[in-house]
Amino acid sequence: MLFHITMTHSAQNCPAYNHDDMPNMAEGLKKLEGLAKSVTVKIHFIVWAAPEHSAYALLETDRLGNLAQFLNAIPIRQDFKVTPVENAQQLAATSRAILKRTK
């Protein structure tokens, strides 16, 4: 399944304002791809909106537990909004199946 993740943190938790946390954050981010593979999470993208203290990701995995392991390894205290999503081709196939059943 695909999951769109919105991650937010406060200015108080932002490594940009706490230079003691910056090395840990940089090191943790370098390890994300390896961690993702180890917990069976595919990273489609992760982008950061630093001025807003937020980040966005599109991740794929079969189990919510894998996703939780991955997200909790990101080295910054954050809130997560996890939204299951599907691509347009899958949505079209679902729509055709629903229409077929209702005829």
Secondary structure, DSSP 8 states (H G I E B T S, - for coil): -EEEEEEE--GGG-GGG-TTTHHHHHHHHHTHHHHHHHTT-EEEEEEEEGGGTEEEEEEE-S-HHHHHHHHHTSSS--EEEEEEE--HHHHHHHHHHHHHHH-
